[in-house]
Amino acid sequence: MGIIRKQTIKSSVFQYLGILVGFATILIQPHALQDSGRVGLILILTNYSLLFSQIATLGFHGTARYFPYFRNTEKKHHGYLFLFCLVVTLGGILCSIAAYIFKDEIINQKAQQSTLFADYFWYLIPLSWAVIFFSVFAIYTRMLYDATTSIFLNEFVKRLLILFTLLLIYTGIIGFDLFMPLWLLAGILPTIIIIWKVKKDNQLFLQPDFKFLDKPLIKKLADISLLGILTGSSPLLVQNIDTYFINKNFGLSTNGIYNTLFNFALVINVPSKALYNIAFSFVTEAWKNNDLQTISGLYRKSSINQMLSALFIFILIWANIDNVFHLFPPEYASAKNVFLAIAIGYIIDSSMGINAIVLGTSKYYKVESFFFLFLAVITIVLNILLIPKFGMVGAGIAYALSMLIINVFRYFFLLIRYKMQPISYKSALIVGLTAVVYFLSEIAIPKQNNFILDTIIRSSFVTAVFVPAIYFLKISEDINLLIDEYLIKLKLK
């Protein structure tokens, strides 16, 4: 767990730097673009490019669980990167053709009041290609035990570049027509950089090794890819289907508000995302060695650590939620409950640890895929039922329910098949502690007239109570070890 802890901390630092930049972007974007429709355009292009890139992998991303069998630097990992690039190139071509054929269907949505999406639709193609190959090299570097490079580039560098372009339009240096190509360039540059980094590390192996691909291995890769084609887009569908339905029912402006809050809530999931990126390669190696004890330990610890971090971040935000909305344009103020619903979904998902990795890399990986396929159907149904009735809040509730359903399925499957489960008395202790700290902050801290001062005082109180309580209650071995290391450095212990 030591290596994982160190990389998780390092990755989390990059992600939190990215969150700071992202938060500045979220705040300045509505003011800089001066139109929630333009905000919606940026977010819908981003979401569609993610969905297209997922489809373009043709399920081959799932073969990463077999990378330990390819791993051999001297033999250039037996051409694994070449195979991956070959498959996604084919998938990218197919997606580009589909985008051309179905262009009118994608653009022509009921609530579309402007030509914005039509005017910039073709930005989707180069952006999707950039996301496709960034995904390939992010998975590849992660399998080489380097999870920090892709996180640094995607969570920090890309966001910094986007913030820079927003500052240019905000200050009037450029107009919207020039902003869009610069925004597109910001989305492409991280892909170029990660490929350069892999080449610099002498890991850019694009030579095939067809002799290594015997019939049993080809069959395994083909089976996983076929399953991935059938179910691989389900995770992103679950995360982005709400964007489609909100845009269809209410248009780009409402979509812009909803996605801004969705992205803001992502801060709750930062530690979980960092751990997921790092733990994958370790869990695949453990399955290869049939080391169930290691997997069970990672599963249990990840649940405790992720629950702690998610709930701590949540109460920091929720205790200051009125102060936060002071920073947004007035039309965002009514969407407070949207953030709450989405946040609950992230908390549920984080609190169940690395269950998706454990199940998805096991011999029952097909079960995880079909869980997600079923979840995609449930998510679509929930969005159809809830969005017309409750609007953006309905989309948030649909997301939270989706996260609850998938995690209940994973929990019971791993419990029945492997006797693994991460829940303990500590889980209840964390929830209780969170509730107590939040209500204390509401009772003990009087509301300040200055919202910045109120945020500083309230956040300081929550941190001063929550963090020592975690330490002295010894809820997390890893967090206590981390704090002890800093206390020793400061000569306080």
C-alpha positions in Angstrom: 0.0 0.0 0.0 3.0 2.3 0.4 3.6 2.8 -3.3 -0.1 3.2 -3.9 -0.3 5.7 -1.0 2.6 7.8 -2.3 1.3 7.8 -5.9 -2.2 8.6 -4.7 -1.0 11.5 -2.7 1.1 12.8 -5.6 -1.8 12.3 -8.1 -4.2 14.0 -5.7 -1.9 17.0 -5.4 -2.0 17.4 -9.2 -5.7 16.8 -9.2 -6.3 19.4 -6.5 -4.2 21.9 -8.3 -6.3 21.1 -11.3 -9.4 21.6 -9.1 -8.2 25.0 -8.1 -7.7 25.9 -11.7 -11.0 24.2 -12.7 -12.8 26.1 -9.9 -11.5 29.4 -11.3 -12.6 28.2 -14.7 -16.1 27.4 -13.5 -16.4 30.8 -11.9 -15.0 32.8 -14.7 -16.5 30.8 -17.6 -20.1 32.2 -17.3 -18.8 35.7 -17.0 -16.3 35.4 -19.8 -18.6 33.7 -22.3 -21.5 36.0 -21.2 -24.1 33.4 -22.3 -25.0 30.1 -20.7 -25.7 28.8 -24.2 -22.0 29.2 -25.0 -21.1 27.5 -21.7 -23.5 24.6 -22.8 -21.7 24.4 -26.2 -18.3 23.9 -24.6 -19.7 21.3 -22.2 -21.7 19.4 -24.8 -18.7 19.2 -27.2 -16.6 17.9 -24.3 -19.1 15.3 -23.3 -19.8 14.0 -26.8 -16.0 13.8 -27.5 -15.7 11.6 -24.4 -18.5 9.4 -25.5 -17.1 9.1 -29.1 -13.6 8.2 -27.7 -15.1 5.5 -25.5 -16.9 4.0 -28.5 -13.8 4.3 -30.7 -11.7 2.0 -28.5 -13.9 -0.8 -29.8 -13.7 -2.4 -26.4 -9.9 -2.8 -26.6 -9.3 -0.7 -23.4 -10.6 -3.7 -21.4 -7.6 -5.7 -22.5 -5.4 -3.7 -20.1 -6.2 -6.3 -17.5 -4.0 -8.7 -19.6 -1.1 -6.2 -19.9 0.9 -8.0 -17.2 1.2 -10.9 -19.7 2.6 -8.5 -22.4 4.9 -6.6 -20.0 8.5 -7.0 -21.1 10.5 -3.8 -21.9 13.3 -5.7 -23.7 10.7 -7.2 -26.1 8.9 -3.8 -26.4 5.9 -5.2 -24.5 5.2 -7.5 -27.4 3.6 -4.8 -29.5 0.7 -4.1 -27.1 0.8 -0.3 -27.8 0.8 -1.0 -31.6 -2.3 -3.2 -31.3 -4.1 -0.6 -29.1 -3.3 2.3 -31.6 -4.3 0.1 -34.6 -7.7 -0.7 -33.0 -8.6 2.8 -31.9 -7.5 4.3 -35.3 -10.1 2.0 -37.0 -12.6 2.9 -34.3 -11.9 6.6 -34.7 -12.5 6.4 -38.5 -15.8 4.6 -37.9 -16.9 7.3 -35.4 -15.9 10.1 -37.7 -18.0 8.6 -40.5 -20.9 8.1 -38.1 -20.7 11.8 -37.0 -20.9 12.8 -40.6 -23.9 10.6 -41.4 -25.8 11.5 -38.2 -24.8 15.1 -38.0 -28.3 16.5 -38.4 -29.8 14.0 -35.9 -27.2 15.0 -33.3 -27.7 18.7 -33.8 -31.4 18.8 -34.4 -32.7 18.7 -30.9 -36.1 20.0 -29.8 -34.9 22.7 -27.5 -32.0 24.0 -29.6 -32.7 27.7 -30.0 -29.5 28.8 -31.6 -27.1 27.7 -34.3 -24.2 27.5 -32.0 -23.9 23.7 -31.9 -24.3 23.6 -35.7 -21.7 26.2 -36.2 -19.1 24.4 -34.2 -20.2 20.8 -34.6 -17.1 19.8 -36.6 -14.8 20.7 -33.6 -16.1 17.4 -32.3 -13.9 15.4 -34.7 -10.4 16.7 -33.9 -11.3 16.9 -30.2 -12.5 13.3 -30.2 -9.4 12.1 -31.9 -7.3 13.9 -29.3 -9.3 12.4 -26.5 -9.1 8.9 -28.1 -5.3 8.9 -28.2 -4.9 10.5 -24.8 -7.0 7.7 -23.4 -4.8 5.1 -25.1 -1.6 6.6 -23.7 -3.1 7.3 -20.3 -4.0 3.6 -20.0 -0.5 2.6 -21.3 1.4 4.8 -18.9 -0.8 3.6 -16.0 0.1 0.0 -16.8 3.8 1.1 -16.6 3.1 2.3 -13.0 3.0 5.9 -14.0 -0.4 7.3 -13.2 0.7 10.8 -12.4 1.7 12.0 -15.9 -1.8 11.5 -17.4 -3.4 13.1 -14.3 -1.0 16.0 -14.4 -1.7 16.7 -18.1 -5.5 16.1 -18.1 -6.4 17.5 -14.7 -4.0 20.4 -14.5 -2.3 21.4 -17.8 -5.4 21.1 -19.9 -7.5 23.1 -17.4 -4.7 25.7 -17.1 -4.7 26.2 -20.9 -8.5 26.5 -21.0 -8.4 29.0 -18.1 -5.8 31.0 -20.1 -8.1 31.1 -23.2 -11.0 32.2 -21.0 -9.0 35.0 -19.5 -8.2 36.2 -23.0 -11.9 36.5 -23.9 -12.8 37.8 -20.5 -10.4 40.7 -20.8 -11.5 41.4 -24.3 -8.2 40.6 -25.9 -9.9 38.0 -28.2 -13.5 37.4 -29.3 -15.5 34.2 -29.3 -14.6 33.3 -32.8 -10.9 33.2 -31.9 -11.6 31.7 -28.4 -13.1 28.5 -29.9 -10.0 27.4 -31.9 -7.8 28.2 -29.0 -10.1 26.2 -26.7 -9.8 23.3 -29.2 -6.0 23.6 -29.2 -6.0 23.4 -25.4 -7.9 20.1 -25.7 -5.3 18.7 -28.2 -2.0 19.7 -26.6 -2.1 17.3 -23.7 -2.3 14.4 -26.1 0.8 15.6 -28.0 2.6 16.0 -24.7 1.8 12.6 -23.3 3.0 10.9 -26.5 6.2 12.9 -26.4 6.7 11.9 -22.7 6.3 8.2 -23.6 8.8 8.6 -26.4 11.2 10.4 -24.0 10.9 7.5 -21.6 11.9 5.1 -24.4 8.5 3.4 -24.2 7.0 4.4 -27.5 7.0 0.9 -29.0 4.9 0.8 -32.2 6.3 -2.3 -33.7 4.0 -5.3 -33.9 4.9 -8.7 -32.4 2.5 -11.1 -34.1 4.5 -14.1 -33.1 3.5 -13.5 -29.4 -0.2 -13.5 -30.3 -1.0 -17.2 -30.0 -4.6 -18.4 -30.5 -5.6 -18.6 -26.8 -4.4 -15.0 -26.3 -6.0 -13.7 -29.4 -9.3 -15.3 -28.3 -9.0 -13.7 -24.9 -8.4 -10.3 -26.4 -11.1 -10.7 -28.9 -13.6 -11.8 -26.3 -12.8 -8.8 -24.1 -13.0 -6.4 -27.0 -16.3 -7.8 -28.2 -17.7 -7.5 -24.7 -16.3 -4.0 -24.6 -18.0 -3.1 -27.8 -21.3 -4.2 -26.4 -21.0 -2.7 -23.0 -17.9 -0.4 -23.1 -19.7 2.9 -23.6 -22.1 2.2 -20.7 -20.0 4.0 -18.1 -19.8 7.2 -20.1 -23.4 6.8 -21.1 -24.4 6.7 -17.5 -22.3 9.9 -16.8 -23.4 11.8 -19.9 -26.9 10.8 -20.8 -28.3 13.5 -18.6 -26.5 16.0 -20.7 -28.4 14.7 -23.8 -31.8 14.8 -22.1 -31.4 18.2 -20.5 -30.2 19.6 -23.9 -33.1 18.0 -25.6 -35.8 19.3 -23.1 -34.4 22.6 -22.1 -31.5 23.6 -24.5 -27.9 24.7 -24.2 -28.4 27.3 -21.5 -29.9 25.0 -18.9 -27.4 22.3 -20.0 -24.6 24.8 -19.3 -25.8 25.5 -15.8 -26.3 21.8 -15.0 -22.9 20.7 -16.3 -21.1 23.6 -14.5 -22.5 22.3 -11.2 -21.8 18.7 -12.2 -18.1 19.6 -12.9 -18.0 21.6 -9.6 -19.2 18.5 -7.7 -16.3 16.5 -9.3 -14.0 17.8 -6.5 -15.6 15.3 -4.2 -14.4 12.5 -6.4 -10.8 13.6 -6.8 -9.1 11.3 -4.3 -11.1 8.3 -5.6 -10.1 9.1 -9.2 -6.5 9.3 -8.2 -6.6 5.9 -6.4 -8.5 4.3 -9.3 -5.8 5.3 -11.8 -3.1 3.9 -9.6 -4.7 0.8 -8.1 -5.7 -0.8 -11.4 -2.2 -2.1 -12.3 -1.6 -3.4 -8.8 -4.9 -5.2 -8.7 -4.3 -6.8 -12.1 -0.9 -8.1 -10.9 -2.5 -9.4 -7.7 -5.1 -11.3 -9.7 -2.4 -12.8 -11.9 -0.7 -14.1 -8.7 -4.1 -15.1 -7.2 -3.2 -12.9 -4.2 -6.7 -12.4 -2.7 -5.4 -11.1 0.6 -3.8 -8.1 -1.1 -6.9 -7.4 -3.1 -9.2 -7.7 -0.1 -6.9 -5.3 1.9 -6.8 -2.7 -0.9 -10.6 -3.0 -1.3 -11.2 -2.4 2.5 -8.7 0.4 2.9 -9.8 2.2 -0.3 -13.4 2.3 1.0 -12.4 3.9 4.3 -10.0 6.4 2.8 -12.3 7.4 0.0 -15.3 7.7 2.3 -13.3 10.0 4.6 -12.0 12.2 1.8 -15.4 12.4 0.0 -17.4 13.3 3.1 -14.7 15.8 4.3 -14.7 17.6 1.0 -18.5 17.5 0.9 -19.1 19.1 4.3 -16.4 21.8 3.5 -18.5 22.7 0.4 -22.0 22.2 1.8 -21.2 24.2 5.0 -20.3 27.1 2.6 -22.8 26.4 -0.2 -24.5 29.8 0.1 -21.1 31.5 0.0 -20.1 29.5 -3.1 -23.2 30.6 -5.0 -22.2 34.2 -4.4 -19.5 33.7 -7.0 -21.9 32.5 -9.8 -24.2 34.5 -11.9 -27.8 34.9 -10.5 -29.3 32.3 -12.7 -27.2 29.6 -11.0 -28.5 30.3 -7.5 -31.6 28.2 -7.8 -29.6 25.1 -8.7 -28.3 24.4 -5.2 -30.2 21.1 -4.9 -28.7 19.9 -8.2 -25.3 20.1 -6.6 -26.6 18.2 -3.5 -28.0 15.3 -5.6 -24.9 14.9 -7.7 -22.7 15.1 -4.6 -24.6 12.3 -3.0 -24.0 10.2 -6.1 -20.2 10.8 -5.9 -20.2 10.1 -2.1 -21.9 6.7 -2.6 -19.5 5.8 -5.4 -16.4 6.9 -3.5 -17.5 5.1 -0.3 -17.5 1.7 -1.9 -13.8 1.9 -2.7 -12.2 0.2 -5.7 -15.0 -2.4 -6.2 -15.2 -1.7 -9.9 -11.5 -2.4 -10.3 -11.7 -5.6 -8.2 -14.6 -7.0 -10.1 -13.6 -5.7 -13.5 -10.1 -7.3 -13.4 -11.3 -10.6 -11.9 -12.4 -13.7 -13.9 -15.9 -12.3 -13.6 -15.1 -9.2 -15.6 -18.1 -9.9 -17.9 -20.4 -9.5 -14.9 -19.1 -5.9 -14.3 -19.7 -5.2 -18.0 -23.3 -6.4 -17.9 -23.9 -4.6 -14.6 -23.0 -1.4 -16.5 -25.1 -2.3 -19.5 -28.1 -2.8 -17.1 -27.3 0.4 -15.3 -27.2 2.3 -18.6 -30.8 1.2 -19.3 -31.9 2.1 -15.8 -30.2 5.5 -16.1 -31.9 6.3 -19.4 -35.3 5.3 -17.9 -34.7 7.5 -14.7 -33.7 10.5 -16.8 -36.7 10.1 -19.1 -39.0 10.0 -16.0 -37.3 12.6 -13.8 -35.9 15.3 -16.0 -39.3 16.4 -17.6 -40.8 16.5 -14.1 -38.0 17.9 -12.0 -35.6 19.5 -14.5 -32.0 19.6 -13.5 -32.7 18.3 -10.0 -34.3 15.2 -11.7 -31.0 14.6 -13.6 -29.0 14.8 -10.3 -31.4 12.4 -8.6 -31.1 10.0 -11.5 -27.3 10.1 -11.2 -27.4 9.4 -7.5 -29.8 6.5 -7.9 -27.6 5.1 -10.7 -24.6 5.1 -8.4 -26.5 3.5 -5.6 -27.8 0.7 -7.9 -24.4 -0.2 -9.4 -22.6 -0.2 -6.1 -25.2 -2.4 -4.4 -24.8 -4.9 -7.2 -21.0 -4.9 -7.0 -21.1 -5.1 -3.2 -23.2 -8.2 -3.0 -21.5 -9.9 -5.9 -18.0 -9.6 -4.4 -19.4 -10.5 -1.0 -21.0 -13.7 -2.3 -18.2 -14.8 -4.7 -15.1 -13.8 -2.8 -16.3 -13.1 0.8 -14.9 -9.5 0.4 -16.7 -6.5 1.7 -15.4 -3.1 2.8 -18.1 -2.0 5.3 -17.3 -1.9 9.0 -18.2 0.0 12.2 -15.7 2.6 11.0 -18.0 3.4 8.0 -20.8 4.3 10.4 -18.4 6.2 12.6 -17.3 8.3 9.6 -20.9 9.1 8.6 -21.7 10.0 12.2 -18.7 12.2 12.6 -19.5 14.0 9.3 -23.0 14.8 10.5 -21.8 16.0 13.9 -19.1 18.3 12.4 -21.6 19.8 9.9 -24.3 20.6 12.5 -21.7 22.0 14.9 -20.5 24.3 12.1 -24.1 25.5 11.6 -24.7 26.0 15.3 -21.4 27.2 16.6 -20.4 29.6 13.8 -22.5 32.8 13.5 -23.2 33.9 9.9 -20.8 36.7 8.8 -21.9 39.5 6.6 -18.8 39.2 4.5 -19.2 35.8 2.6 -15.4 35.5 2.1 -14.7 35.9 5.8 -17.6 33.5 6.6 -16.1 30.9 4.3 -12.6 31.1 5.9 -14.0 30.8 9.4 -16.4 28.0 8.6 -13.9 26.0 6.6 -11.3 26.4 9.4 -13.7 25.2 12.0 -14.7 22.1 10.0 -11.1 21.2 9.3 -10.0 21.9 12.9 -12.6 19.5 14.2 -12.8 16.8 11.5 -9.1 16.1 10.9 -8.0 15.7 14.6 -11.1 13.5 15.2 -10.1 11.2 12.3 -6.6 11.0 13.7 -7.5 10.3 17.4 -10.2 7.9 16.5 -7.7 6.0 14.3 -10.2 5.5 11.6 -7.7 5.2 8.8 -4.3 3.6 9.1 -3.0 5.3 6.0 -4.1 8.8 7.0 -2.7 8.3 10.5 0.6 7.2 9.0 0.7 10.2 6.7 -0.1 12.7 9.5 2.6 11.0 11.7 5.2 11.5 9.0 4.4 15.2 8.9 4.4 15.4 12.7 7.9 13.8 12.8 9.2 16.2 10.1 7.9 19.1 12.2 9.4 17.5 15.3 6.0 17.4 17.0 6.2 13.7 17.6 
